[in-house]
Amino acid sequence: MQKNQGIKKLLAVSAVAAMFSAFGAQAQTSGQSAQSMGNQSATGKTNMTGKTASDGTVNNTSSQGMEDRSGQMGASGSQGTTRADAAKSHTAGSGAMQSTSGASGAAGATGSGAAKLSAADKKAITDMALANMAEVETGKLALSKSQNAEVKTFAQQMIDDHGKALTEVQTLAQQKGVTLPTELDAKHKAISAKLEKLSGEAFDREYMKTVGVTDHKQTHSKLEKGSKSAKDPDVKALATKMMPTVEQHLKAAQQMSSAKSGTTSGK
């Protein structure tokens, strides 16, 4: 009986030991599985982030993808810049064409204005030019031949006033496309030729009578007509502007001629 009980106890102890041994093995296996899963998880995270991957596949792929997108964006930006430059070039070209067109239009308008100028208005411009040229030329002649201070003063005024008026006529003629004569007409050439042959008192009387009085009366009459009948507003305006000066010259010449009438010295 005692042997049987001892055997039973031994068997019981052996069974318990076997159970503990089996539980330890299972626990070890579970621990190894858990560790393996942890390693796999760590490895997966590493591959996903690409931080510790030995071949750097994830990182390189990500970087390359960003580089590709950057390149595409750069190409798109370049195309946008090229298109913008092309648009600017087109706009600049259009502006240049418009500017050229505007200049051509202005030139056309000038030419058209000259073409529309009436024959009467062209003659009015030519007459004003000849009258002023004659006064300047005979004034220079009087300065060189006269010995009378008053006549010399009058002659200098003719040179100054009519010289300025001649410049204005020339400017207007250029704007209107009118070609002016470069020398005096036959009438004024004859007057100058007659004065060239005179001297002293005879010269002074003839100069004041012919140039001072007669010429200014005729010039004033033509200016008055132009100021009323000229169709071109610029021609009319210039004729009107010149009239007061011619009137002043005429009055001065008439007074000088009257004061010297019947004198023998002319002084």
GUGUVO-944349 format. One record per residue (C-alpha): x, y, z; residue in three letters. Coordinates in steps of 0.25 Angstrom, whole numbers. Example, Ala and Ser with C-alpha at 12.3 -4.5 7.8 and 13.67 -1.06 7.14 Angstrom:
+-------+-------+-------+-----+
|     x |     y |     z |  aa |
+-------+-------+-------+-----+
|    49 |   -18 |    31 | Ala |
|    55 |    -4 |    29 | Ser |
+-------+-------+-------+-----+
This chain:
+-------+-------+-------+-----+
|     x |     y |     z |  aa |
+-------+-------+-------+-----+
|     0 |     0 |     0 | Met |
|    11 |    10 |     4 | Gln |
|    18 |     6 |   -10 | Lys |
|     5 |     9 |   -17 | Asn |
|     4 |    23 |   -10 | Gln |
|    18 |    26 |   -13 | Gly |
|    16 |    23 |   -28 | Ile |
|     4 |    31 |   -29 | Lys |
|    11 |    43 |   -22 | Lys |
|    22 |    42 |   -32 | Leu |
|    13 |    41 |   -44 | Leu |
|     6 |    53 |   -39 | Ala |
|    18 |    61 |   -37 | Val |
|    23 |    57 |   -51 | Ser |
|    10 |    61 |   -57 | Ala |
|    11 |    75 |   -51 | Val |
|    25 |    76 |   -56 | Ala |
|    21 |    72 |   -70 | Ala |
|     9 |    83 |   -69 | Met |
|    19 |    94 |   -65 | Phe |
|    29 |    90 |   -76 | Ser |
|    18 |    90 |   -87 | Ala |
|    13 |   104 |   -82 | Phe |
|    27 |   109 |   -82 | Gly |
|    29 |   104 |   -96 | Ala |
|    16 |   111 |  -101 | Gln |
|    20 |   124 |   -94 | Ala |
|    34 |   124 |  -101 | Gln |
|    27 |   121 |  -114 | Thr |
|    17 |   132 |  -112 | Ser |
|    29 |   142 |  -108 | Gly |
|    36 |   138 |  -121 | Gln |
|    24 |   141 |  -129 | Ser |
|    22 |   154 |  -123 | Ala |
|    36 |   158 |  -125 | Gln |
|    35 |   153 |  -140 | Ser |
|    23 |   162 |  -142 | Met |
|    29 |   173 |  -135 | Gly |
|    41 |   172 |  -144 | Asn |
|    32 |   171 |  -156 | Gln |
|    25 |   183 |  -152 | Ser |
|    37 |   191 |  -149 | Ala |
|    43 |   186 |  -163 | Thr |
|    30 |   190 |  -170 | Gly |
|    30 |   204 |  -164 | Lys |
|    44 |   206 |  -168 | Thr |
|    41 |   202 |  -182 | Asn |
|    29 |   211 |  -182 | Met |
|    36 |   223 |  -177 | Thr |
|    49 |   220 |  -184 | Gly |
|    57 |   225 |  -173 | Lys |
|    66 |   213 |  -170 | Thr |
|    64 |   205 |  -183 | Ala |
|    78 |   201 |  -188 | Ser |
|    74 |   203 |  -203 | Asp |
|    67 |   216 |  -200 | Gly |
|    56 |   211 |  -210 | Thr |
|    45 |   219 |  -203 | Val |
|    52 |   231 |  -201 | Asn |
|    58 |   231 |  -215 | Asn |
|    44 |   229 |  -221 | Thr |
|    38 |   240 |  -213 | Ser |
|    49 |   250 |  -217 | Ser |
|    49 |   246 |  -231 | Gln |
|    34 |   248 |  -231 | Gly |
|    35 |   262 |  -225 | Met |
|    46 |   265 |  -236 | Glu |
|    37 |   260 |  -247 | Asp |
|    26 |   269 |  -242 | Arg |
|    36 |   281 |  -240 | Ser |
|    41 |   279 |  -254 | Gly |
|    27 |   279 |  -260 | Gln |
|    23 |   291 |  -252 | Met |
|    36 |   298 |  -257 | Gly |
|    32 |   294 |  -271 | Ala |
|    18 |   299 |  -270 | Ser |
|    24 |   312 |  -264 | Gly |
|    33 |   314 |  -276 | Ser |
|    22 |   311 |  -285 | Gln |
|    14 |   322 |  -278 | Gly |
|    25 |   332 |  -278 | Thr |
|    27 |   329 |  -293 | Thr |
|    13 |   331 |  -296 | Arg |
|    13 |   344 |  -287 | Ala |
|    25 |   349 |  -295 | Asp |
|    18 |   346 |  -308 | Ala |
|     6 |   353 |  -304 | Ala |
|    15 |   365 |  -300 | Lys |
|    22 |   365 |  -313 | Ser |
|     9 |   364 |  -320 | His |
|     4 |   376 |  -312 | Thr |
|    16 |   384 |  -315 | Ala |
|    16 |   381 |  -330 | Gly |
|     1 |   385 |  -330 | Ser |
|     5 |   398 |  -323 | Gly |
|    16 |   401 |  -333 | Ala |
|     6 |   398 |  -344 | Met |
|    -4 |   407 |  -338 | Gln |
|     7 |   418 |  -336 | Ser |
|    11 |   417 |  -350 | Thr |
|    -3 |   417 |  -355 | Ser |
|    -5 |   430 |  -346 | Gly |
|     7 |   437 |  -352 | Ala |
|     2 |   433 |  -366 | Ser |
|   -12 |   438 |  -363 | Gly |
|    -5 |   452 |  -358 | Ala |
|     3 |   453 |  -370 | Ala |
|    -9 |   450 |  -379 | Gly |
|   -17 |   460 |  -371 | Ala |
|    -6 |   471 |  -374 | Thr |
|    -6 |   467 |  -389 | Gly |
|   -21 |   467 |  -390 | Ser |
|   -21 |   481 |  -383 | Gly |
|   -11 |   486 |  -394 | Ala |
|   -19 |   480 |  -405 | Ala |
|   -32 |   487 |  -400 | Lys |
|   -26 |   501 |  -399 | Leu |
|   -33 |   509 |  -409 | Ser |
|   -25 |   517 |  -420 | Ala |
|   -29 |   530 |  -414 | Ala |
|   -24 |   526 |  -401 | Asp |
|   -11 |   521 |  -407 | Lys |
|   -10 |   535 |  -414 | Lys |
|   -12 |   542 |  -401 | Ala |
|     0 |   535 |  -395 | Ile |
|     9 |   538 |  -407 | Thr |
|     5 |   552 |  -407 | Asp |
|     8 |   554 |  -392 | Met |
|    21 |   547 |  -394 | Ala |
|    25 |   557 |  -406 | Leu |
|    20 |   569 |  -398 | Ala |
|    29 |   566 |  -386 | Asn |
|    41 |   562 |  -395 | Met |
|    40 |   575 |  -402 | Ala |
|    39 |   583 |  -389 | Glu |
|    52 |   576 |  -383 | Val |
|    60 |   578 |  -396 | Glu |
|    56 |   593 |  -398 | Thr |
|    58 |   595 |  -383 | Gly |
|    73 |   590 |  -385 | Lys |
|    75 |   599 |  -397 | Leu |
|    70 |   611 |  -389 | Ala |
|    80 |   608 |  -378 | Leu |
|    91 |   608 |  -387 | Ser |
|    87 |   620 |  -396 | Lys |
|    79 |   630 |  -387 | Ser |
|    86 |   641 |  -379 | Gln |
|    73 |   644 |  -371 | Asn |
|    72 |   639 |  -357 | Ala |
|    57 |   638 |  -357 | Glu |
|    57 |   631 |  -371 | Val |
|    68 |   621 |  -365 | Lys |
|    59 |   619 |  -353 | Thr |
|    47 |   616 |  -361 | Phe |
|    55 |   607 |  -370 | Ala |
|    60 |   599 |  -358 | Gln |
|    46 |   597 |  -353 | Gln |
|    42 |   591 |  -367 | Met |
|    54 |   581 |  -366 | Ile |
|    50 |   577 |  -352 | Asp |
|    35 |   576 |  -353 | Asp |
|    34 |   571 |  -367 | His |
|    45 |   561 |  -365 | Gly |
|    37 |   555 |  -353 | Lys |
|    24 |   555 |  -361 | Ala |
|    32 |   548 |  -373 | Leu |
|    36 |   537 |  -364 | Thr |
|    22 |   534 |  -359 | Glu |
|    17 |   534 |  -374 | Val |
|    28 |   524 |  -378 | Gln |
|    24 |   515 |  -366 | Thr |
|     9 |   516 |  -370 | Leu |
|    13 |   513 |  -385 | Ala |
|    21 |   500 |  -381 | Gln |
|     9 |   495 |  -372 | Gln |
|    -1 |   497 |  -384 | Lys |
|     9 |   492 |  -395 | Gly |
|    10 |   505 |  -402 | Val |
|    23 |   508 |  -409 | Thr |
|    27 |   522 |  -408 | Leu |
|    36 |   531 |  -418 | Pro |
|    50 |   532 |  -414 | Thr |
|    52 |   546 |  -421 | Glu |
|    43 |   559 |  -423 | Leu |
|    33 |   560 |  -433 | Asp |
|    35 |   569 |  -445 | Ala |
|    27 |   581 |  -439 | Lys |
|    36 |   581 |  -426 | His |
|    49 |   579 |  -434 | Lys |
|    45 |   591 |  -442 | Ala |
|    44 |   600 |  -430 | Ile |
|    57 |   595 |  -424 | Ser |
|    64 |   598 |  -437 | Ala |
|    58 |   612 |  -437 | Lys |
|    63 |   615 |  -423 | Leu |
|    77 |   610 |  -426 | Glu |
|    79 |   621 |  -436 | Lys |
|    75 |   632 |  -426 | Leu |
|    82 |   638 |  -414 | Ser |
|    80 |   649 |  -403 | Gly |
|    67 |   656 |  -402 | Glu |
|    62 |   650 |  -415 | Ala |
|    64 |   636 |  -410 | Phe |
|    57 |   639 |  -396 | Asp |
|    45 |   645 |  -403 | Arg |
|    43 |   634 |  -413 | Glu |
|    46 |   623 |  -402 | Tyr |
|    35 |   629 |  -393 | Met |
|    25 |   632 |  -404 | Lys |
|    26 |   618 |  -411 | Thr |
|    30 |   609 |  -400 | Val |
|    25 |   616 |  -388 | Gly |
|    12 |   620 |  -393 | Val |
|     8 |   614 |  -406 | Thr |
|    13 |   600 |  -403 | Asp |
|     7 |   599 |  -389 | His |
|    -7 |   604 |  -395 | Lys |
|    -7 |   593 |  -405 | Gln |
|    -2 |   583 |  -394 | Thr |
|   -13 |   587 |  -384 | His |
|   -23 |   586 |  -395 | Ser |
|   -19 |   571 |  -398 | Lys |
|   -18 |   568 |  -383 | Leu |
|   -32 |   573 |  -381 | Glu |
|   -38 |   565 |  -392 | Lys |
|   -31 |   553 |  -387 | Gly |
|   -36 |   555 |  -373 | Ser |
|   -50 |   555 |  -378 | Lys |
|   -51 |   545 |  -390 | Ser |
|   -40 |   535 |  -387 | Ala |
|   -46 |   521 |  -386 | Lys |
|   -35 |   515 |  -378 | Asp |
|   -35 |   519 |  -363 | Pro |
|   -20 |   520 |  -362 | Asp |
|   -19 |   529 |  -374 | Val |
|   -30 |   538 |  -369 | Lys |
|   -24 |   539 |  -355 | Ala |
|   -10 |   542 |  -360 | Leu |
|   -15 |   553 |  -369 | Ala |
|   -23 |   559 |  -358 | Thr |
|   -11 |   559 |  -349 | Lys |
|    -2 |   566 |  -359 | Met |
|   -12 |   578 |  -361 | Met |
|    -9 |   586 |  -349 | Pro |
|     6 |   587 |  -351 | Thr |
|     4 |   591 |  -366 | Val |
|    -6 |   602 |  -362 | Glu |
|     4 |   607 |  -352 | Gln |
|    15 |   607 |  -363 | His |
|     5 |   614 |  -372 | Leu |
|     2 |   625 |  -363 | Lys |
|    16 |   628 |  -359 | Ala |
|    20 |   629 |  -374 | Ala |
|     9 |   638 |  -377 | Gln |
|    13 |   647 |  -366 | Gln |
|    28 |   647 |  -370 | Met |
|    24 |   650 |  -384 | Ser |
|    15 |   662 |  -381 | Ser |
|    25 |   668 |  -371 | Ala |
|    36 |   668 |  -382 | Lys |
|    27 |   672 |  -393 | Ser |
|    33 |   685 |  -400 | Gly |
|    46 |   684 |  -392 | Thr |
|    59 |   685 |  -399 | Thr |
|    68 |   678 |  -389 | Ser |
|    59 |   667 |  -385 | Gly |
|    65 |   668 |  -371 | Lys |
+-------+-------+-------+-----+
